[in-house]
Every structure is written in structure tokens, then in C-alpha cells.
Amino acid sequence: MALRNDAPLRIFHPRWPAPRTIDAARVAFGYDRLSDTLFVDWYGIALPAVSVLAPEASDDLDVYLRVDPVSEEVVGLQIEGVAATAQRPAWLDDALSLVEPGDVDHSPAPPVAVDTHRVVAALFDALGPRSA
């Protein structure tokens, strides 16, 4: 018996939130060692979302936008291949420094020396829409 998927293909048009609407103190950074994936959740928790390949992604990283399937707003990021990347950009190292060692969930990390506001701004600069 062959499996069939007759569901229509859905095209998403992700909308980034305005950077000023993101409260950097609430942004959650989580890292899953098994899948080598960094999760960034703008609103402090992992909201229901679909992963859409980021058009601004680099050649070395698989970057996905976490998109609310109803509003199409970008609610976070999923960055795969983090440890396997030979030359990580500075913004990625800074984001990883906000994750507790061994963290495998999306819980907010404790305060550290890295400025969370600067990391969020760098994420928007590196991965956000070019017109923003």
C-alpha cells in the first residue's frame, strides 16, 4: 500500500517582528546537543510554529525561521549544525554563550556577561530581512 499526501502545499510569507517589539530579557536560548541545534524563542517559550528555511541563511548553517502558521510572524529561530560549523560568526558564539551547558530545552538561561540586547540585535542584523 502506497502512502499518499494529497494535502495542498502551503507557501509561507514570514513576517519578522519589529526589533523594538522584542523584549530581550524574555528571549530564550536553548541548545539540543543530540541534534546540534540552537533554538531562539523571541517570546520566552517555544510557541507552536512551522520551520521555514531562512532565505538569508549562510552556506555553513541551516537556519530556519520558526513561523506562526496563522499570523506568519517569525516567533523564533532554529539553527542547525552549530557545533559542526568550522567558522562560526561572532553572533552565533554570543548566542551560544547564553545557553546553559547541557541545556536541551527552551528555558531561559541565567544572566551572563554577554549583553542579550546586543545578541538579539545581531541576530536580526544577520538573519532578518534585508529591508528591515
C-alpha positions as CSV (number, residue, x, y, z in Angstrom):
1,M,0.0,0.0,0.0
2,A,1.5,3.3,-1.1
3,L,1.3,6.3,1.2
4,R,-0.2,9.4,-0.3
5,N,-0.2,13.0,0.8
6,D,-2.9,14.9,-1.0
7,A,-2.6,17.9,1.3
8,P,-2.0,21.1,-0.7
9,L,1.4,22.7,-0.4
10,R,1.4,25.9,1.6
11,I,3.7,28.8,0.9
12,F,4.6,30.9,3.9
13,H,5.5,34.6,3.7
14,P,7.3,35.1,7.1
15,R,6.9,38.5,8.7
16,W,9.7,39.5,11.1
17,P,8.5,41.4,14.2
18,A,9.8,44.9,14.6
19,P,13.1,44.6,16.6
20,R,11.7,47.2,19.1
21,T,8.8,44.9,20.0
22,I,11.2,42.1,21.2
23,D,11.9,42.2,24.9
24,A,15.5,40.9,25.0
25,A,15.1,40.0,28.7
26,R,12.4,37.4,27.7
27,V,14.2,35.9,24.7
28,A,15.0,32.2,25.4
29,F,18.1,30.4,24.1
30,G,18.2,26.6,24.1
31,Y,20.6,24.1,22.7
32,D,19.9,20.4,21.9
33,R,23.2,18.5,21.7
34,L,21.8,15.4,20.1
35,S,20.6,17.3,17.0
36,D,23.2,20.1,17.3
37,T,20.5,22.7,17.1
38,L,20.2,26.2,18.7
39,F,16.7,27.4,19.4
40,V,15.9,31.1,19.9
41,D,12.4,32.0,21.1
42,W,11.5,35.7,20.9
43,Y,8.8,35.4,23.5
44,G,10.5,33.2,26.1
45,I,8.7,30.0,25.3
46,A,8.5,27.8,22.2
47,L,5.3,28.7,20.5
48,P,3.6,26.4,18.0
49,A,5.3,27.1,14.7
50,V,6.5,25.6,11.5
51,S,10.1,25.8,10.4
52,V,10.7,27.6,7.2
53,L,14.2,27.7,5.6
54,A,15.6,31.3,6.0
55,P,16.4,32.9,2.7
56,E,19.2,34.9,4.4
57,A,20.8,31.7,5.8
58,S,24.6,31.3,5.4
59,D,26.2,28.5,3.4
60,D,27.6,27.0,6.6
61,L,24.5,26.9,8.7
62,D,21.0,25.6,8.3
63,V,18.8,28.4,9.6
64,Y,15.1,28.0,9.9
65,L,12.6,30.7,10.8
66,R,10.1,29.5,13.4
67,V,6.8,30.9,11.9
68,D,3.4,31.1,13.5
69,P,1.2,29.2,11.0
70,V,-1.7,31.5,11.4
71,S,-0.2,35.0,11.5
72,E,3.0,34.0,9.6
73,E,5.0,36.1,12.2
74,V,8.6,34.9,12.9
75,V,8.4,33.8,16.5
76,G,12.0,32.4,16.8
77,L,14.8,30.7,15.1
78,Q,16.1,27.2,14.7
79,I,19.8,27.0,13.7
80,E,21.2,23.5,12.9
81,G,24.8,22.3,12.6
82,V,26.0,24.8,15.2
83,A,28.9,22.7,16.6
84,A,29.8,21.3,13.2
85,T,30.3,24.7,11.7
86,A,34.1,25.3,11.2
87,Q,33.9,29.1,11.4
88,R,31.0,30.4,13.5
89,P,30.1,34.0,13.2
90,A,30.5,36.1,16.3
91,W,26.8,36.5,16.8
92,L,26.4,32.7,17.0
93,D,29.1,32.3,19.6
94,D,27.4,35.1,21.6
95,A,24.1,33.3,21.3
96,L,25.6,30.0,22.4
97,S,27.1,31.8,25.5
98,L,23.5,32.5,26.6
99,V,22.7,28.8,26.8
100,E,23.5,26.7,29.9
101,P,25.9,23.9,29.4
102,G,23.9,20.8,28.6
103,D,20.7,22.7,28.1
104,V,18.3,20.7,26.0
105,D,15.1,22.8,26.3
106,H,14.0,26.3,25.6
107,S,14.2,27.6,29.2
108,P,15.8,31.0,29.6
109,A,19.4,30.9,30.6
110,P,20.6,32.8,33.7
111,P,22.2,36.2,33.3
112,V,25.7,36.1,31.9
113,A,28.3,38.7,30.8
114,V,27.1,38.8,27.2
115,D,24.5,41.5,26.5
116,T,21.3,39.8,25.4
117,H,20.1,43.0,23.7
118,R,23.2,43.1,21.6
119,V,22.8,39.4,20.7
120,V,19.2,39.8,19.6
121,A,20.2,42.9,17.5
122,A,23.0,40.9,15.9
123,L,20.5,38.0,15.1
124,F,18.2,40.5,13.4
125,D,21.1,42.1,11.5
126,A,22.5,38.7,10.3
127,L,19.3,36.8,9.6
128,G,16.5,39.3,9.4
129,P,15.0,40.7,6.2
130,R,17.4,42.9,4.3
131,S,14.9,45.7,4.0
132,A,14.5,46.0,7.8
